[in-house]
Amino acid sequence: MSEATKLDLILSEIVSLKKELEIFKPDLTIEKEVIHFLQRDKRTVKRYIDEGILIEGVHYYNDKDRRVYVPEEIIKFKKGGCRPPITNPKAQAVLKHFGL
């Protein structure tokens, strides 16, 4: 089997797996799915919005009478640990000192 044939087989398998994964991917544009994806309750997500942890125009936008979330930003937020930013100046100074 040639290298090109092997690469084609690998690529087709990756494409097939990607299609299967799409079945399980949540719709991260709607609040209910975002809450489930972040593994938080509705009050916590509301607090994130009220405190500016989830930012309008970055993590979500308002469309008529509903909030629409931006999937890529919600995924980034979760990868970052779903933690609110540290705003305490002393804590920021310690983190900066250690390069964090």
N, C-alpha and C positions, 0 to 999 in steps of 0.2 A: 504494500500500500504506500503510495507516494505521500510526501509531506503535505502537499496541497490538498489531497483527499482527506487526510487526517484532520487538517485545519477546517475543512468544509464540514466534516462530521461534528467536530467540536462546536463550531459556530451554530449549526442547525440544532444541536442539543441545547445550547444556551438559549437560543430563540424560543425553543419549545418550553423550556423551564420558565422563562420569563413570562410567557403567555399563561402558564398554569398559575404562577404567582399572582397575576393580575386578578384572578378570581377572588383571592383572599384580601386584596388591598382595600382598606377602608376609604370611604369618600371623605377626605379630610377638608372638604369645603364646608361641611355642615357641623354645627356645634355638638350634636349628639355623638358623632363619630370622633371628633377631636377630644371630647371628654373621655371617651373610652380608650382612645389611642394613648393619651397622656396618663391614663390611669389615675385620674383625679375626679373629684365630684364637681357638680355644677357650681356650687358655692365657691370652690377654690378657683375654678376658671374665671368666674365673675370677679373674684378678688384680684386675680392676675390682670384682668382688664382695667378694673378700677384703679389699681396701683401703678398702671403703666408698665407692667411686666410683659404683657402681651400688648403690642403697640399697634394702634390703628394706622393703616397705611403700610405696615410691615407684615404683621402676623394676620391681620384681617382688614376688611373694609366693609362699609355699610352699603347695602344695595336695597333701596326702598325701605322695607320694614324688617329686613333680616340682616344678620351679620354673616359675611362670607369669609371663610378662612383661606389662607394661602398655604396649600399643602407643603411646599418646599420649606417654608419658614417654620411651620409647625414641626416638621421632621428635624430641622436644625435645632429648634428649641428643645425637643426631647433629647437629642444627642448631647446637648449641653447640660443635661441633668435636670431640666425643668426647675431650675433654681432661680429665684429672683436675683437681680443684680445686687452686689454689695454696695451700699451707699454710705455706710459709716466711714468717715474720713480716716480714722485710726486704723480700721480694718483694711481699707484700701492701701494705706501706707505700708502696712505689714506685707500685704500681698505683693506690692510693687517691689519692696526690699528683696523678697525671695523670687522675684521674676515670674510671679503667677498672675 
